[in-house]
């Protein structure tokens, strides 16, 4: 028996060696794992018969045997073996092939059948966004990897420009004219989709010829592996002057796509179409051979049929394809309205296959019905523009794919892996490609545990923990959340309002994945797979934390705190440099590698410059003349360090200059010009990785996130008195402790500062805090009414020291002026100030049963038909609802009196008018108008039992915040200056300074005859988006469209209307764009001359915009009315559908 086995082995080894020479799968194994190990694998064919693809993995006579229905399926079987038996992983983005000299054998035979026939890969846009100048060596590797993952159909666009060139020379065009019409490779995908033409042309003949050779190698390799090269079919794309050269043709202009001129569409029902299509397929077959699948997206993304019958056109397109290739499938993308119902109803649906791009969307539930029973693939497009964001809907795929597949009689017979670029999220690629080979929904935790083991080559608890974090965060993206547009804020066009598309997971939870990856056993850190994942996760950590840092920068800018602004923007710059260094350690993140390959494909320096620009413009401005700038943004070395960093530097410098000069807005920056300049500069980027990925990722993990806050036990203190100050440092780093933390308190000269606890700590744990306390004694000679500041500085870090600071003010107390009585229902102190009163007070709230305030008041100060006015000069609020202003009631000496109302300014809600609607002495109703911040004039007027509260920025033009009947109000009311900290959630007191109330007759006027003054009047704005002009806000159309839109680059933008003359205004209605829970914040301003502006209203808070809009009442005079937009919770633009100004001259 032993002799028989030996003879069998002696015979089988030479036979296997001979078979390997011509076996494309064996050759792929040589490339993937080296010949020495590849020779240990016996590859065999399985007769597919009438069944679906199948692979089997087994051990036979001490050798690994992999059998499959095609060479590619044999590679799929080997890929399964690698991950599940050998614990290795090969992907487009990093591989781990640390295999033993003798390949391990499976303990038991493995057999898998595909549940679908079609396993399609690559989006049309992949040719641009995943590298437009990839070499044959790189494409060979990617084909090998796709085969390992079970893909059997691959879209091939490379080289197709030659088909058009050779076809159209028979229809009146020269080679040179076609080269001018064909875009450079960076944009050819969109030309083949009939979206655009001509970018950066003319393309050189030598480049066309190179790409023909590349395309032929790709199609030949795919066929040799038993995979289908899916080629573009012909559906009517022609140059705009085609009809002038072919008079009998009928062409339809397609207008523009994202402002770029589209090619014309040759009417497929016209006889000329059949001739062009026949020539097209003839040339294509000569160059690239036959296929059984041809991709055509008829009338893609806004294409128009004009007067052409879509049904007959669809039949003609299919007829032309099947005349040239009788058995071919018309492959079409399921996207937006495509395929059109008229197309599906007219064609032979048995010869169409739909690669659906939106299967995972929550509103997509029955594609069998939608596609009229046409065969289709379950598809995903998890990113747009090739963004590197980690995230995809794996849990949705896992449930939905198998549920659809199990549906009786379903036409679903495939998967379609179609992110706009495939060179990211390798775990998502692997999981999606695995689904056809699974018997049902995967155990997600088990799948990720196995993936972690294979990815790094060993069973490591930290690797598994890291990937479980990734599963629970970025790979459990909900169906209703957008994963396609998400990037870090570094990539965005600079703007203080930038928030990014929302993340559906907790940033701190995701951070833990980086911590776990850094703890993976050192023996498992040597592979490209580990390096890629480490860099990618650290990159995502930094991208996520940009969302936390930018709001701090915005707050410092709006607070006009130049010191803090410069410190935080310096931190932003440091983080950007670190991100660029991190990306530079791995070849997958090098834009310079793409650049080097583009240069290698150029024949001359001039062509190299053209291709360099084509590449860089794609990922920056996209193309000259379009509005797609930054659509293809992504974090790549060189792009981050040279382009994004420069943009933010320019932006922050402009803001700092505005702060120093006191300008309302910084100097505008032409971002398209910045992108053009960088793209044209020809700067050479690093083409090879450098640096230590582990060291840079470790720096990311220990980034010095920290902040300090300060509070006092009470803010009002008499001369010689003492307060207790508490400062708290928070280590916002979720992964690493903060070292050498020190807190320092600075007080004005003469104040005694004594620490009552340690003021430093060697280490503060991740997400931990450290607090220090002091007593501060006020000099006995201090004058009441002063507001000294106590400043706290936190510093931390053993090497590069980081700092943060905070401040709190005190009020040196005395007594209220003799003309006032006082009442307090909370702790409070008073002090006289020039022309008024200062108050320091607590108070949980002023609402219903909670009625805590301090007031300096006068008896019977508000009479009928009179009004009182005071100016809130200063307000150090403890909360958004801290209120300072005027209060009235029948008897302010005690709480609970009727006739109770107040008008106040708040830090977070603008002006608020509150009143007691049922005479029980409790405030139970309120109205508010945003836009006001101290100094603000507040006014309360009385007409019988009707009280009216108003606010003004200049004392002449008033916003009527609210007006209401207050039952039980007596003929005269006590009136006072008041403060309530509304500190239920903060515990801190507030300070306010108010002027003595001044009485005056009522200035209200009868506005019943006022008319609309703004309709179609001249308008202008700081900026506006294309086709979203300022005129749309005064066109009389209150619907959502058309509308005005402007980006809030500096955290605000403005729109204004010129009424033509000064008007007495009574009200303005502002209608924003209405969409569900969307809300806006803005300030409404008026001006007599268009130069000096005063607040006349506004909006703060989270109430959704409504069809009725916001009606803001006022007593004001203005010729110009301006809306200053400051916030939109949905995106970075401010929108107005209509602004209606009422008044009279």
ZASEMAR-165838 format. One record per residue (C-alpha): y, z, x; residue in one letter. Coordinates in steps of 0.25 Angstrom, whole numbers, padded with zeros to 4 digits, always signed. Each point is the difference from the previous one (the first is absolute). Layout:
YZXA ...
***
This chain:
+0000+0000+0000X +0010+0003+0011X -0003-0013+0007X +0003-0007-0013X +0013+0007-0002X +0003-0003+0015X -0003-0015-0002X +0008+0000-0013X +0012+0006+0007X -0001-0010+0012X +0000-0012-0010X +0011+0006-0009X +0010+0003+0011X +0001-0014+0005X +0000-0006-0014X +0011+0010-0004X +0008-0004+0013X -0002-0015-0003X +0004+0002-0015X +0013+0008+0005X +0005-0012+0007X +0004-0008-0012X +0002+0012-0010X +0014+0002-0003X -0003+0014-0005X -0006+0003+0014X +0012-0006+0007X +0009+0009-0008X -0009+0012+0004X +0002-0004+0015X +0015+0001-0002X +0000+0013-0008X -0009+0009+0007X -0004-0008+0013X -0012-0008+0003X -0008+0011+0006X +0000+0007-0014X +0000-0012-0008X -0013-0005+0006X -0007+0012-0006X +0003-0005-0014X -0009-0010-0007X +0007-0008-0010X -0008-0006-0012X +0003-0009-0012X -0003+0004-0014X -0002-0011-0010X +0011+0003-0011X -0007-0009-0010X +0007+0002-0013X +0004+0014+0003X +0013+0006+0006X +0002+0004+0015X -0009+0010+0006X -0002+0007+0013X -0011+0008+0006X +0000+0009+0012X -0013+0006+0006X -0007+0003+0013X -0012-0009+0004X -0007+0002+0013X +0011+0009+0006X +0010-0010-0003X +0012+0000-0010X -0002-0011-0010X +0011-0005-0009X -0003-0010-0011X +0010-0007-0009X +0002-0012-0010X +0010-0006+0010X +0005+0002+0014X +0012+0008-0005X -0008+0009-0009X -0009+0003+0012X +0013+0004+0006X +0003+0009-0012X -0014+0006+0001X +0003+0003+0015X +0014+0006-0004X -0007+0009-0010X -0010+0004+0011X +0012+0003+0010X +0007+0010-0010X -0012+0006-0006X -0011+0001+0011X +0007-0002+0013X +0013+0007-0004X +0009-0011+0005X +0012-0008-0006X +0006-0013+0002X +0013-0004-0007X +0012-0008+0001X +0008+0012+0004X -0008+0007+0011X -0014+0001+0002X -0010+0010+0006X -0013-0005+0006X -0005+0011+0009X -0014-0004-0002X -0012+0005+0008X -0007-0010+0010X -0011-0001-0010X +0004-0002-0014X -0005+0011-0010X -0009-0005-0010X +0000+0004-0015X -0009+0011-0005X -0004-0009-0012X +0003-0014-0005X +0013-0003-0006X +0003-0011-0010X +0012-0003-0008X +0004-0011-0010X +0013-0005-0003X +0004+0002-0015X +0009-0012+0000X +0000-0014+0006X +0015+0000+0005X +0005+0009+0010X +0014-0006+0003X +0010+0004+0011X +0014-0003+0004X +0013-0001-0008X +0008-0013+0002X +0011+0008+0006X -0010+0006+0011X +0003-0012+0009X +0014+0005+0001X +0000+0015-0001X -0013+0002+0008X +0005-0008+0012X +0004-0015-0002X -0003-0003+0015X -0014+0006+0001X -0009-0007+0011X -0014-0005-0003X -0006+0012+0008X +0007+0009-0010X -0004-0008-0012X -0014-0001+0005X +0000+0015+0001X +0005+0002-0014X -0010-0010-0006X -0011+0008+0007X +0006+0013-0006X +0001-0006-0014X -0015-0004+0001X -0004+0014+0004X +0007+0005-0012X -0007-0009-0009X +0011-0011-0003X -0006-0014-0003X +0013-0007-0004X +0013-0001+0009X +0013-0007-0003X +0004-0009+0011X +0014-0006+0001X +0001-0002+0015X +0001-0015+0003X +0003-0005-0014X +0014-0005+0004X -0007-0012+0006X -0006-0003-0013X +0013-0002-0007X +0006-0007+0012X -0011-0010+0000X -0001-0002-0015X +0015-0002-0002X +0001-0011+0011X -0006-0009-0010X +0010+0004-0010X +0013-0004+0007X +0002+0011+0010X -0001+0000+0015X -0006+0010+0009X +0013+0005+0004X +0005+0002-0014X -0012+0008-0004X +0002+0009+0012X +0014+0003-0005X -0006+0003-0014X -0011+0009+0005X +0004+0014+0004X -0004+0007+0012X -0013+0009-0001X +0007+0013-0004X +0004-0006-0013X -0011-0011-0003X -0007+0009-0010X +0011-0001-0009X +0002-0015+0002X -0015-0002-0004X +0003+0009-0012X +0011-0010-0004X +0011+0011+0002X +0008-0005+0011X +0001-0011+0011X +0007-0003+0013X +0002+0013+0007X +0004+0000+0015X -0005-0015+0000X -0003-0010+0005X -0014+0005+0004X -0005-0006+0013X -0011-0010+0000X -0007+0007+0011X +0000+0013-0008X -0006-0008-0012X -0011-0005+0009X -0003+0014+0005X -0001+0005-0014X -0009-0011-0004X -0010+0004+0011X +0001+0015-0004X -0002-0003-0015X -0012-0009+0004X -0006+0011+0009X +0002+0010-0012X -0007-0009-0010X -0011-0004+0009X -0003+0015+0003X +0000+0004-0014X -0009-0011-0004X -0010+0003+0011X +0000+0014-0005X -0003-0004-0014X +0014+0004-0004X +0009-0009-0009X +0013-0004+0006X +0009+0000-0012X +0010-0011+0002X +0013-0003-0007X -0001-0011-0011X +0010-0010-0004X +0008+0004-0013X +0013-0009+0002X +0009+0006+0011X +0009-0011+0005X +0014-0001+0007X +0012+0000-0009X +0003-0015+0003X -0015-0005-0003X +0004-0007-0013X +0011-0008+0008X -0011-0005+0009X -0010-0002-0011X +0007-0005-0012X -0012+0000-0010X -0002+0015+0003X +0005+0011-0009X +0004+0013+0007X +0006+0013-0006X +0010+0008+0008X -0005+0014+0002X +0014+0007+0003X +0000+0011+0009X -0010+0012+0004X +0008+0012+0005X +0012-0009+0002X -0008-0010+0009X -0001-0014-0005X -0014-0004-0005X -0008-0013+0002X -0001-0009-0012X -0012-0001-0008X -0007-0013-0002X -0004-0001-0014X -0015+0000+0000X -0001-0009-0013X +0007-0011+0008X -0009-0011+0007X +0007+0003+0013X -0006+0014+0000X -0014-0005+0000X +0003-0009+0012X +0007+0011+0008X -0011+0010-0003X -0011-0010+0004X +0007-0002+0013X +0002+0015+0002X -0015+0003-0002X -0004-0011+0009X +0009+0004+0011X -0004+0015-0001X -0015-0003+0000X +0002-0009+0012X +0007+0012+0007X -0007+0012-0005X -0013-0005-0007X -0004+0003-0014X +0001+0013-0008X -0005+0005-0013X +0013+0008-0004X +0014-0005+0000X +0012+0010-0002X +0011-0005-0009X +0011+0008-0008X +0006-0009-0010X +0014+0003-0003X +0000+0012+0009X +0011+0012-0002X +0010-0007-0009X -0005-0015+0002X +0005-0008-0012X -0008-0012-0007X +0013-0006-0005X -0005-0010-0011X -0014-0002+0006X -0011+0004-0009X -0007+0012+0008X -0013-0002-0007X -0001-0014+0004X +0006+0003+0014X -0011+0010+0002X -0011-0009-0004X +0006-0011+0010X +0000+0011+0011X -0014+0003-0002X -0005-0014-0002X +0006-0004+0014X -0007+0012+0006X -0013-0003-0006X +0001-0015+0003X +0001+0003+0015X -0009+0012-0001X -0009+0000-0012X -0006+0014+0001X +0013+0007+0005X +0006+0012-0007X +0015+0000-0003X +0003+0014+0005X +0013+0006-0005X +0007+0013+0001X +0001+0009-0012X +0014+0004+0001X +0012+0002-0009X -0002-0011-0011X -0010-0008+0008X -0009-0006-0003X +0008-0005-0012X -0008+0000-0014X +0003-0015-0001X -0007-0002+0013X -0012+0009-0004X -0002-0007-0013X +0001-0014+0005X -0009+0000+0013X -0015+0001+0002X +0000+0015+0002X -0014-0001+0006X +0007-0006+0012X +0011+0010+0002X -0001+0014+0007X +0011+0010-0001X +0003+0009+0011X +0007+0011-0008X +0012+0007+0007X +0002+0011-0010X -0013+0005-0004X +0003+0014+0004X +0013+0001-0008X -0001+0010-0012X +0004-0010-0011X -0011-0010+0004X -0012+0004-0008X -0007-0013-0004X +0000-0012+0009X -0012-0007-0007X +0010-0001-0012X +0012-0003+0008X -0007-0011+0008X -0008-0006-0012X -0013+0003+0006X +0004-0007+0013X -0007+0005+0013X +0008+0010+0008X +0000+0010+0011X +0005+0014-0001X +0012+0000+0010X +0010+0009+0007X +0013-0002+0006X +0004+0014+0005X +0011-0004+0009X +0012-0010+0000X +0006-0006+0012X -0011+0006+0009X +0006+0014+0000X -0008+0010+0008X +0001+0011-0010X -0013+0007-0001X -0004+0000-0015X -0009-0007-0010X -0007+0002-0013X -0014+0003+0005X -0003+0010-0011X +0004-0010-0011X -0008-0012+0007X -0012+0009+0000X +0000+0003-0015X +0006-0013-0005X -0008-0010+0008X -0014+0005-0004X +0004+0003-0014X +0004-0015-0002X -0012-0005+0008X -0009+0008-0010X +0007-0007-0012X -0010-0008-0008X +0003-0015+0002X +0011+0002+0009X +0005-0012+0008X +0004+0009+0012X -0008-0006+0011X +0008+0004+0013X +0010+0009+0008X +0013-0005+0005X +0006+0007+0012X +0014-0004+0000X +0010+0009+0006X +0012-0008+0004X -0005+0003+0014X -0014+0005+0004X +0004+0006+0013X +0002+0014-0005X -0008+0011-0007X -0014-0003+0006X -0006+0011-0009X +0005-0007-0012X -0006-0014+0005X -0013+0007+0002X -0001+0007-0013X +0004-0012-0008X -0010-0009+0007X -0011+0010-0002X +0001+0000-0015X -0009-0012-0003X -0011+0006+0009X +0000+0013-0008X -0009+0003-0012X +0012+0007-0007X +0012+0009+0003X +0000+0006+0013X +0000+0015+0003X +0014-0001+0006X -0001+0013+0009X -0014-0005+0005X +0006-0014+0003X +0011+0006+0008X -0008+0009+0008X -0009-0011+0004X +0012-0009+0003X +0006+0011+0009X -0014+0002+0008X -0001-0015+0002X +0015-0002+0003X +0000+0010+0012X -0015+0000+0003X -0004+0014-0003X -0001+0010-0011X +0013+0008+0003X +0005+0010-0010X +0014-0003+0003X -0002-0015-0002X -0006+0003-0013X +0011+0009-0004X +0011-0010+0004X -0007-0011-0009X -0001+0009-0012X +0015+0003+0001X +0002-0015+0000X -0009-0002-0011X +0007+0011-0008X +0014-0006+0003X +0002-0014+0004X -0013-0006-0005X +0000+0007-0014X +0013-0008-0004X +0001+0001-0015X -0001-0013-0008X +0014+0001-0005X +0007+0003+0014X +0005-0012+0008X -0007-0001+0014X +0005-0014+0003X +0015+0003+0003X -0001+0013+0007X +0005+0002+0015X +0007+0010+0008X +0015+0001-0001X +0002-0004+0014X -0004-0014-0004X +0010-0001-0012X +0014-0006+0001X +0008+0012+0003X +0006+0008-0011X +0002+0014-0004X -0006-0002-0014X -0013-0004+0006X -0012+0007-0006X -0011-0010+0002X -0010-0003-0010X -0007+0013-0005X -0012+0006+0007X -0010+0005-0010X -0005+0011+0010X +0005+0012+0007X +0006-0003+0013X -0004+0014+0006X -0014-0003-0005X -0001-0013+0007X +0005+0006+0013X -0013+0008+0002X -0007-0013+0002X +0008-0002+0013X -0004+0015+0004X -0014-0003-0002X -0001-0013+0007X +0007+0007+0012X -0012+0010+0000X -0011-0011+0000X -0009+0003+0012X +0005-0006+0013X -0013-0008+0002X +0003-0008-0013X +0014-0003+0004X -0002-0012+0009X -0002-0011-0010X +0011-0010-0005X -0004+0005-0014X +0004+0014+0003X +0013-0005+0007X +0004-0009-0012X -0003+0011-0010X +0008+0011+0008X +0012-0009+0002X -0001-0005-0015X +0000+0014-0006X +0011+0005+0010X +0008-0012-0004X -0002+0003-0015X +0004+0015+0003X +0013-0005+0006X +0002-0010-0011X -0002+0011-0011X +0009+0010+0007X +0012-0010+0001X +0000+0002-0015X +0003+0015+0002X +0010-0002+0012X +0009-0010-0007X +0004+0008-0012X +0005+0011+0010X +0009-0011+0007X +0005-0004-0013X +0004+0014-0004X +0007+0002+0013X +0008-0012-0002X +0004+0003-0014X +0004+0014+0005X +0008-0006+0011X -0007+0008+0010X +0002-0009+0012X -0007+0010+0010X -0013+0001-0009X +0001-0015-0003X +0000-0003+0015X -0011+0010+0003X -0009-0006-0011X +0002-0014+0003X -0003+0003+0014X -0013+0005-0004X -0003-0013-0008X +0003-0008+0012X -0010+0009+0008X -0011-0002-0010X +0002-0015+0000X -0001+0000+0015X -0013+0008-0001X -0006-0009-0011X +0003-0012+0008X -0007+0006+0012X -0012+0005-0008X -0002-0015-0006X +0001-0005+0014X -0013+0007+0004X -0009-0009-0009X -0001-0015+0001X -0001-0001-0016X +0015+0005-0001X +0006-0010+0010X +0010-0010-0005X +0000-0005+0014X -0014-0004+0000X +0003-0010-0012X +0012-0004+0008X -0008-0003+0013X -0010-0009-0008X +0011-0007-0007X +0006-0003+0014X -0014-0005+0005X +0000-0010-0011X +0013-0006+0003X +0001-0012+0009X +0015+0002+0004X +0009+0011+0002X +0008-0005-0012X -0012+0000-0009X -0004+0014+0005X +0014+0005-0004X -0002-0007-0014X -0014+0007-0002X +0006+0013+0005X +0011-0001-0010X -0010-0004-0011X -0009+0012+0003X +0012+0010+0000X +0007-0005-0011X -0012+0001-0009X -0001+0015+0002X +0015+0002-0001X +0009-0009-0008X -0012-0008-0005X +0007-0013+0000X +0014-0005+0001X +0006+0000-0014X -0010+0008-0008X +0002+0014-0006X -0014+0004+0006X +0006+0008+0012X -0009+0011+0004X -0011-0004-0010X -0010-0001+0012X +0005+0013+0007X -0010+0008+0008X -0001+0010+0011X -0003-0008+0013X +0004+0003+0014X +0012-0008+0004X +0004-0002-0015X +0002+0015-0002X +0006+0003+0014X +0009-0012+0001X +0004-0005-0014X -0002+0012-0010X +0006+0010+0010X +0012-0009+0003X +0003-0002-0015X +0000+0015-0003X +0008+0003+0012X +0011-0010-0005X -0001+0006-0014X +0001+0015+0005X +0011-0004+0010X +0008-0006-0012X -0002+0012-0008X +0005+0009+0011X +0012-0008+0002X +0003+0001-0015X -0001+0015+0001X +0009+0001+0012X +0011-0009-0006X -0001+0006-0014X -0004-0014-0007X -0006+0000-0013X -0010-0011+0004X -0005-0004+0014X +0002-0015+0005X -0010-0009-0007X -0011-0005+0009X -0006-0014-0001X -0015+0003+0001X -0004-0015-0001X +0009-0003+0012X -0007+0012+0007X -0013-0006-0003X +0004-0014+0004X +0005+0005+0013X -0012+0008+0004X -0010-0011-0005X +0008-0010+0009X +0002+0008+0012X -0013-0003+0006X -0003+0014+0005X -0014+0001+0006X -0008+0011-0006X -0012+0007+0007X -0013-0008-0002X -0009+0011+0006X -0002+0014-0004X +0006+0011+0008X +0000+0015+0000X -0009+0011-0005X -0003-0001-0015X -0006+0015+0000X +0012+0005+0007X +0010-0007-0009X -0007+0004-0013X +0000+0014+0005X +0015+0000+0001X +0000-0005-0014X -0008+0012-0005X +0010+0010+0007X +0013-0007-0004X +0010+0011-0002X +0002+0000-0015X +0008+0013-0003X +0012+0005-0008X +0007+0013-0001X +0006+0007-0013X +0009+0012-0001X +0004+0010-0011X +0007+0013-0002X -0003+0012-0009X +0014-0002-0006X +0012-0009+0003X +0011+0008-0005X +0003+0011+0010X +0013+0009+0002X +0007+0002+0013X -0009+0010+0009X -0012-0003-0009X -0014-0005+0005X -0009-0011-0005X -0014-0003+0004X -0003-0014+0005X -0014-0007+0000X -0003-0013+0007X -0013-0007-0002X -0006-0011+0009X -0010-0008-0006X -0010-0008+0008X -0001-0013-0008X -0011-0006+0009X -0013+0001-0007X -0009-0001+0012X +0006+0007+0012X +0007+0014+0002X +0015+0000+0005X +0001+0007+0013X +0012+0009+0006X +0007+0001-0014X +0014+0007+0002X +0010+0003-0011X +0014+0003+0003X +0011+0005-0009X +0015-0003+0003X +0011+0007-0008X +0015+0000+0002X +0007+0008+0011X +0001+0014-0004X -0012+0001-0009X -0011+0009+0005X -0014-0007+0000X -0012+0009+0002X -0015-0005-0001X -0009+0008-0008X -0013-0008+0003X -0005-0008+0012X +0008-0013+0001X -0010-0009+0007X -0015-0003-0001X -0009-0006+0010X -0007-0008-0010X +0001-0004-0015X -0012-0005-0007X -0001-0014-0006X +0007+0001-0013X +0004+0014+0003X +0013+0008+0000X +0007+0010+0009X +0012+0008-0005X +0010+0009+0007X +0010+0009-0006X +0014+0006+0004X +0010+0009-0005X +0014-0006+0000X +0012+0010-0001X +0014-0006-0004X +0012+0005+0008X +0008+0010-0008X +0012-0008+0001X -0005-0012-0006X +0009-0006-0011X -0006-0002-0014X -0002-0014-0005X -0005-0005+0014X -0014-0007+0000X -0006+0001+0014X -0012-0008+0004X -0012+0006+0007X -0008-0011+0007X -0015+0001+0004X -0006-0009+0011X -0015-0002+0001X -0006-0006+0013X -0014-0002+0003X -0009-0008+0010X -0005+0003+0014X +0005-0013+0006X +0009-0008-0008X +0008+0010-0008X +0002-0003-0015X +0011+0006-0008X +0004+0002-0014X +0012+0008-0006X +0004+0006-0013X +0012+0008-0005X +0004+0009-0011X +0014+0005-0004X +0005+0014-0004X +0012+0004-0009X +0008+0011+0005X +0002+0008-0013X +0011+0008-0006X +0005+0001-0014X +0003-0011-0010X +0015-0002-0002X +0007+0011-0010X +0002-0011-0011X -0015-0001-0002X -0011+0009-0006X -0014-0002+0006X -0014+0000-0007X -0013-0001+0008X -0014-0001-0005X -0005-0002+0014X +0004+0005+0014X +0013-0006+0003X +0013+0002+0009X +0014-0006-0002X +0011-0003+0009X +0014-0005-0002X +0003-0014+0006X +0013-0007+0000X +0003-0005-0014X -0014+0005-0006X -0012+0008+0002X -0013+0000+0008X -0013+0005-0005X -0013+0002+0007X -0011+0003-0010X -0015-0001-0004X -0006-0003-0013X -0013-0005-0004X +0005-0010-0011X +0010-0003-0011X -0010-0005-0011X -0004+0007-0013X -0004+0014+0002X +0003+0000+0015X +0015+0002+0001X +0003+0004+0014X +0014-0003+0006X +0013+0006+0006X +0014-0003-0006X +0014+0003+0003X +0006-0002-0014X +0013+0002-0008X +0000+0005-0015X +0004-0010-0011X +0003-0011+0011X -0004-0012-0008X +0007-0003-0013X -0002-0011-0011X +0005-0014+0004X +0001+0005+0014X -0009-0003+0013X -0002+0008+0013X -0001-0007+0013X -0005+0005+0014X -0005-0006+0013X -0013+0004+0006X +0004-0002+0014X -0013+0004+0007X -0014+0003-0005X -0011+0005+0010X -0011-0002-0010X -0014+0007+0000X -0007-0010-0009X +0003-0014-0007X +0004+0008-0012X +0010+0010+0006X +0012+0000-0009X +0015+0003+0003X +0011-0003-0009X +0006+0005-0013X -0006+0009-0011X +0005+0004-0013X -0005+0009-0012X +0005+0010-0010X -0002+0011+0010X -0003-0002+0014X -0001+0015+0003X -0014+0000-0004X -0011-0010-0002X -0005-0005-0013X +0013-0003-0006X +0002-0012-0010X +0010-0012+0004X -0008-0001+0013X +0001-0013+0008X +0003-0004+0015X +0004-0012+0008X -0005+0000+0014X -0003-0009+0012X -0014+0001+0006X -0006-0004+0014X -0011-0009-0006X +0004-0004-0014X +0015-0003+0000X +0008+0006-0011X -0007+0008-0011X +0006+0004-0013X -0008+0011-0007X +0002+0007-0013X -0006+0010-0010X -0004-0008-0013X -0004+0011-0009X +0010+0011+0004X -0011+0010+0006X +0007+0001+0013X -0010-0009+0007X +0002-0013+0006X -0010-0010-0006X +0006-0013+0001X +0007-0009+0011X +0004-0013+0004X +0003-0005+0014X +0007-0011+0008X -0004-0003+0014X +0008-0005+0011X +0009+0012+0003X +0000+0009+0012X +0011+0010+0004X +0012+0000+0001X -0001-0002-0015X +0010+0003-0012X -0007+0006-0011X +0006+0001-0014X -0004+0006-0013X +0008-0002-0013X +0000+0006-0014X +0002-0007-0014X -0004+0010-0011X -0015+0004+0004X -0001-0013+0008X -0001+0002+0014X +0001-0012+0010X -0003+0001+0015X +0005-0011+0010X +0000-0002+0015X +0010-0008+0009X +0001-0004+0014X +0015-0002+0000X +0005+0009-0011X +0005-0013-0008X -0012-0007-0004X -0011+0008-0007X -0015-0002-0003X -0003+0007-0013X -0013+0007+0003X -0003+0005-0014X +0007+0004-0013X -0007+0009-0011X +0002+0010-0011X -0002+0014+0005X -0002+0008-0013X +0007+0014+0000X +0011-0004+0010X +0012+0008-0003X +0015-0005-0001X +0002+0004+0015X -0011+0002+0010X -0002+0007+0013X +0000-0009+0012X -0004+0002+0014X -0004-0006+0013X -0015+0002+0002X -0012-0002+0009X -0015+0001-0002X -0009-0003+0012X -0012-0005-0009X -0009+0005+0011X -0012+0004-0008X -0008-0008+0010X +0008+0002+0013X +0005+0014-0001X +0013-0003+0008X +0014+0003-0005X +0010-0011-0001X +0015-0001+0003X +0011-0006-0007X +0015-0001+0001X +0008-0004-0012X +0015-0001-0004X +0007+0008-0010X -0001-0007-0014X +0012-0007-0005X +0002-0002-0015X +0005-0013-0006X +0001-0007-0014X -0012-0009-0003X +0001-0014+0005X -0011-0006-0009X +0003-0013-0007X -0005-0008-0011X -0010-0010+0006X -0005-0006-0013X +0007-0013+0002X -0004-0002+0014X -0007-0014+0003X -0009-0006+0011X +0008-0003+0012X -0010-0004+0010X -0008-0012-0006X +0000-0012+0010X +0011+0006+0008X +0001-0002+0015X -0010+0008+0008X -0005+0002+0014X -0009+0009+0008X -0004+0005+0014X -0012-0010+0000X -0010-0006-0009X -0014-0006+0000X -0002-0015-0002X +0002-0004-0015X +0004+0015-0003X +0015-0002+0000X +0011+0010-0004X +0003-0009-0012X -0013+0004-0007X +0005+0014-0003X +0012-0005-0009X -0006-0012-0007X -0003+0007-0013X -0015-0001+0001X -0006+0014+0000X -0014-0004+0002X -0007+0003+0013X +0002-0014+0005X +0009-0006+0006X +0005+0012+0008X +0008+0004+0012X -0008+0006+0012X +0005+0005+0013X -0007+0006+0012X +0004+0015+0003X +0000-0002+0015X +0009+0011+0003X -0005+0009-0011X +0010-0006-0010X +0005-0013-0005X +0011-0004-0010X +0004-0009-0011X +0014-0001-0006X +0007-0007-0011X +0015-0004-0001X +0005+0002-0014X +0013-0008+0003X +0010+0011-0003X +0000+0015+0000X -0007+0005-0013X -0001+0013-0007X -0015+0002+0001X -0008+0008-0010X -0014-0003+0003X -0010-0008+0009X -0014-0003-0003X -0009-0003+0012X -0013-0006-0002X -0010-0001+0012X -0013-0007+0000X -0010+0006-0009X -0014+0002+0004X -0008+0011-0004X +0003+0013+0008X +0010-0007+0009X +0013+0008+0002X +0013-0003+0007X +0011+0009+0006X +0015-0005+0001X +0014+0004+0000X +0010-0007-0009X +0014-0002+0006X +0013-0005-0004X +0012-0006+0007X +0014-0005-0003X +0001-0009+0013X -0014-0002+0004X +0002+0008+0013X +0001+0015-0005X -0011+0004-0008X -0003+0012-0009X -0012+0005-0007X -0001-0002-0015X -0015+0003-0002X -0014-0002+0005X -0014+0003-0002X -0010+0009+0008X -0014+0005-0003X -0013-0006-0004X +0002-0005-0015X -0005-0014-0001X +0009-0011-0002X +0000-0005-0015X +0004-0012-0008X +0012+0008-0005X +0006+0002+0014X +0009+0012+0003X +0012+0001-0007X +0011+0008+0008X +0012+0005-0007X +0013+0001+0007X +0015+0002-0001X +0004-0009+0012X +0009-0012+0004X -0005-0011+0009X +0000-0015+0002X -0012+0000+0009X -0013+0007-0004X -0011+0002+0011X -0015+0004-0001X -0004+0007+0013X -0015-0001+0000X -0007+0011+0008X -0015+0000-0004X -0011-0007-0007X -0014+0007-0001X -0007-0013-0001X +0005-0008+0012X +0011-0002+0010X +0010-0008-0009X +0010+0005-0010X +0000-0008-0013X +0009-0002-0012X -0002-0008-0012X +0013+0002-0007X +0012+0008+0002X +0009+0002-0012X +0014+0005+0002X +0008+0004-0013X +0015+0003-0001X +0013-0005-0003X +0013-0004+0008X 
***
